[in-house]
Amino acid sequence: MGTSRLYKFPLDLDSNSEEYPHRITFQALESRAGSPTPAPGGMVALYLPPEALKAAYTQSYGDVDMGSLGIALAGVDRGVAQNIVGAGMSGDMEGMMKALEGAKGSSGNIGQSLIAATAKETIGKLGGAAGTAVQALSKKVGVIMNPHKAMIYQGPGGFRTFSYTFNMSPQSAQEAHAVSHIVQFFKYHMHPGVAGITAGSGGNAITAGKNNINTSAALTYPEEFEIKMLINNKKDRRSVLNNNEMSGGYMKPLFRIGKSVLESFSVDYATSGGAAFFADGGEPVTTTISLGFKETILMTKQTIKVGY
């Protein structure tokens, strides 16, 4: 696949602005040896399908049992809480214990809560007859230990996904060949390459090779894609710090899409209702492709602010 090739459908996508005022482009980003920045590869330009105007944003929340210790810690001074969380995230257990000691001074319930939390954990581990006895007594008294449930933010819901379907009915042999190249483009760039391992002066090195894929020791990463929408045939220009409308030949996009990987690709050559081919060249009369992309960046306030 040529690194600078442009494949488009229909062939008059650029000149027929009345019928195709909007388009979407997919550019392969090819890795370069010794450089963290990929090189722009080939590109496919297609008409803009309706589903391209959909974007979903999700966040993950869960309800957890905080326990008596958790609810007591929720009332400690914010600075003390930051020390506890910071020590816990860094794995500094000694620092975390010191921070907990400091928490006792900001909440008189910490000591009692530690006892209650220890008792609850002990009861939970009793099991068998002892555990059943405790449960029976709780039922008799009509009291259970308060789990202190709370809604906790657990992070972004995952990477955004984008799906597109294109129905292509070429009107000429040249346009049929273009469709064939587009199918090959997506199939080629979504798959890994075969890498050979060779011994170098600095140890083992991974290089692109033609080894049999069944015996190769390694595979290279597939390409990522840069996806852009052109509305009214105007390019988008990134707004870094604000959402002001762009002037001139540029337009603010509805939403931006970060670098993405092509997770799924399917092709159907019989969408006309049966097997039909051009007499000259044998290309299919209709081709439908479906693409499933997944973004490689997580959404945050900072990415939303610049237009994602």
C-alpha positions in Angstrom: 0.0 0.0 0.0 1.6 3.3 -1.0 2.1 5.6 1.9 0.9 8.7 0.0 -2.0 7.2 -1.9 -5.5 8.7 -1.7 -8.5 6.5 -2.4 -11.9 7.9 -2.6 -15.5 7.0 -3.3 -17.3 8.2 -5.3 -14.6 9.5 -7.6 -16.4 12.9 -8.0 -16.4 13.4 -4.2 -14.3 16.5 -4.6 -16.0 18.1 -7.6 -19.6 17.2 -6.9 -20.1 19.4 -3.8 -23.9 19.6 -4.3 -24.4 15.9 -3.9 -21.6 15.3 -1.5 -21.1 18.5 0.6 -19.8 16.5 3.6 -17.1 13.8 3.8 -15.1 11.8 6.2 -11.4 10.8 5.9 -9.4 8.0 7.4 -5.6 8.3 7.4 -3.3 5.5 8.4 -0.5 6.5 10.7 2.6 4.4 10.1 5.2 4.0 12.7 8.8 5.1 12.0 11.9 3.5 13.3 13.6 5.7 15.9 10.7 8.2 16.1 7.8 8.3 18.5 5.8 10.3 16.0 4.0 8.3 13.3 4.2 9.2 9.6 1.0 10.1 7.7 0.3 7.1 5.5 -2.4 6.5 2.8 -5.8 8.0 3.1 -9.4 7.1 2.2 -12.0 9.7 1.6 -15.7 8.8 1.6 -19.1 10.4 1.8 -20.3 11.2 5.3 -22.8 8.5 6.6 -25.5 9.5 9.1 -24.0 7.4 11.9 -20.8 9.5 11.7 -22.6 12.2 13.6 -23.0 10.1 16.8 -20.7 10.3 19.8 -21.2 8.7 23.2 -19.6 9.6 26.5 -19.7 7.4 29.6 -18.5 7.4 33.1 -18.3 4.6 35.7 -19.9 4.7 39.1 -20.3 2.0 41.7 -22.0 1.6 45.0 -19.7 0.3 47.7 -19.9 -0.6 51.4 -17.8 2.1 53.2 -18.3 0.5 56.6 -18.0 2.4 59.9 -14.4 3.1 59.3 -15.0 4.5 55.9 -17.8 6.8 57.0 -15.6 8.1 59.9 -12.7 8.7 57.5 -15.1 10.6 55.2 -15.4 13.3 58.0 -11.7 13.9 58.5 -9.9 17.1 57.5 -9.4 17.4 53.7 -5.6 17.8 54.0 -5.4 14.7 56.2 -7.5 12.7 53.7 -5.2 13.8 50.9 -2.2 12.5 52.8 -3.9 9.1 53.3 -4.9 8.8 49.7 -1.5 9.9 48.4 0.3 7.4 50.6 -2.1 4.6 49.7 -1.7 5.3 45.9 2.0 5.3 46.1 2.2 2.1 48.2 3.8 3.8 51.1 2.2 1.8 53.9 4.2 3.4 56.6 3.2 6.8 55.5 -0.4 5.7 55.3 -0.3 4.5 58.9 1.1 7.8 60.0 -1.6 9.6 58.1 -4.2 7.5 59.8 -2.8 8.3 63.2 -3.2 12.0 62.2 -6.8 11.3 61.3 -7.6 10.4 64.8 -7.1 14.0 65.9 -9.6 15.3 63.3 -12.3 12.8 64.0 -13.1 11.3 67.4 -14.9 8.4 65.8 -11.8 6.9 64.1 -10.8 4.7 67.2 -14.3 3.3 67.6 -14.7 2.8 63.9 -11.5 0.8 63.8 -12.9 -1.5 66.4 -16.2 -1.8 64.6 -14.5 -2.4 61.3 -12.3 -5.1 62.8 -15.3 -6.8 64.5 -17.3 -6.8 61.2 -14.3 -8.3 59.3 -13.9 -11.0 62.1 -17.6 -11.9 61.9 -17.5 -12.1 58.2 -14.6 -14.5 58.4 -16.2 -16.7 61.0 -18.4 -18.7 58.6 -20.0 -22.0 59.5 -21.9 -22.3 62.8 -20.3 -19.2 64.4 -21.3 -17.0 61.5 -24.8 -18.4 61.4 -25.2 -17.9 65.1 -24.2 -14.2 64.8 -26.7 -13.8 61.9 -29.4 -15.5 64.0 -28.8 -13.2 66.9 -28.9 -10.2 64.6 -32.3 -11.4 63.3 -33.5 -11.9 66.9 -32.5 -8.4 67.9 -33.6 -6.9 64.6 -30.4 -5.0 64.0 -27.7 -5.4 61.3 -24.4 -3.6 60.9 -24.8 -0.4 58.8 -22.8 -1.0 55.6 -22.7 2.8 55.0 -23.2 2.5 51.2 -21.9 5.3 49.0 -21.7 6.1 45.3 -18.1 6.1 44.3 -16.7 7.4 41.0 -14.6 4.7 39.4 -13.2 6.5 36.4 -14.0 7.0 32.7 -16.4 4.3 31.4 -13.9 3.3 28.7 -12.6 4.3 25.3 -15.1 5.8 22.9 -16.1 3.6 19.9 -17.2 4.7 16.4 -19.0 2.6 13.8 -19.5 3.4 10.1 -21.2 1.6 7.2 -20.7 2.6 3.6 -22.8 1.3 0.7 -20.8 1.6 -2.5 -22.3 1.0 -6.0 -19.6 1.9 -8.5 -20.7 3.4 -11.8 -17.7 2.5 -13.8 -14.8 0.1 -13.9 -12.5 2.8 -12.6 -14.8 3.4 -9.7 -15.0 -0.3 -9.1 -11.2 -0.5 -8.9 -11.3 2.4 -6.3 -13.7 0.4 -4.2 -11.3 -2.6 -4.3 -8.4 -0.4 -3.2 -10.5 1.0 -0.3 -11.3 -2.5 1.0 -7.7 -3.5 0.7 -6.6 -0.4 2.5 -8.6 -1.1 5.6 -7.8 -4.8 5.7 -4.1 -4.1 5.3 -3.7 -1.4 7.9 -5.9 -3.1 10.6 -3.7 -6.2 10.7 -0.3 -6.8 12.4 2.9 -7.4 10.4 5.3 -10.3 10.9 8.5 -9.3 12.8 11.7 -11.3 12.8 14.0 -11.3 15.8 17.7 -10.8 15.0 20.7 -10.6 17.3 22.4 -7.2 17.3 25.4 -5.7 19.1 23.0 -4.4 21.8 21.1 -7.7 22.1 18.0 -8.9 20.4 16.3 -6.5 17.9 12.9 -6.7 16.3 12.8 -6.0 12.6 10.1 -6.3 9.9 10.5 -9.6 8.2 8.9 -12.0 5.8 8.9 -14.9 8.2 6.1 -17.4 8.1 3.5 -16.1 10.5 3.1 -19.5 12.2 6.8 -19.6 13.2 7.4 -15.9 13.8 8.5 -14.9 17.3 6.8 -11.5 17.2 4.2 -9.3 15.4 4.3 -5.6 14.8 1.5 -3.3 15.9 -1.2 -2.5 13.3 -1.5 1.2 12.2 -3.6 3.7 14.1 -6.0 5.9 12.2 -6.7 9.6 12.2 -10.4 10.3 11.5 -11.7 13.7 10.4 -15.0 15.0 9.2 -15.3 17.8 6.7 -18.6 19.7 6.9 -19.6 21.8 3.9 -16.2 20.9 2.4 -14.5 23.0 5.1 -11.6 21.6 7.1 -11.6 21.9 10.9 -8.9 23.9 12.8 -8.2 23.0 16.4 -9.3 25.4 19.0 -6.9 25.0 21.9 -8.3 27.2 24.6 -11.8 28.2 23.6 -14.7 27.2 21.5 -14.9 30.2 19.3 -16.3 29.8 15.8 -13.6 29.5 13.1 -13.6 32.0 10.2 -12.5 31.8 6.6 -12.3 28.3 5.1 -12.4 26.5 8.5 -15.3 25.3 10.6 -15.5 24.2 14.2 -16.2 20.4 14.2 -19.2 19.0 16.1 -16.7 16.8 17.9 -13.1 15.7 17.3 -12.0 12.1 17.3 -8.6 11.1 18.7 -6.3 8.5 17.2 -8.1 5.3 16.8 -7.6 1.6 16.1 -9.7 -0.4 13.7 -11.1 -3.2 15.8 -13.5 -4.8 13.3 -14.0 -4.7 9.5 -16.6 -6.6 7.5 -17.3 -6.5 3.7 -20.4 -7.7 1.9 -20.2 -8.1 -1.9 -23.8 -9.2 -2.3 -25.8 -6.2 -1.0 -27.6 -5.9 -4.3 -29.6 -9.0 -3.4 -27.4 -11.6 -5.1 -24.1 -12.2 -6.7 -23.6 -9.6 -9.5 -20.3 -8.6 -11.2 -19.2 -6.2 -13.9 -18.6 -8.0 -17.2 -15.3 -6.1 -17.7 -12.9 -7.0 -14.9 -15.3 -9.0 -12.7 -15.6 -6.4 -9.9 -18.7 -6.7 -7.7 -21.6 -4.4 -8.6 -22.2 -3.4 -5.0 -19.9 -3.5 -1.9 -20.9 -2.7 1.7 -18.2 -2.2 4.3 -18.7 -1.8 8.1 -15.9 -0.4 10.3 -15.6 -0.4 14.1 -13.0 2.0 15.5 -11.9 2.5 19.2 -10.3 5.7 20.3 -6.9 5.4 22.1 -7.3 8.3 24.5 -9.6 8.7 27.5 -12.0 11.7 27.7 -11.2 14.2 30.4 -12.2 17.8 31.1 -9.1 18.8 29.2 -9.9 16.9 26.0 -13.6 18.0 26.1 -12.4 21.6 26.4 -10.5 21.4 23.1 -13.4 19.9 21.2 -13.6 16.1 21.7 
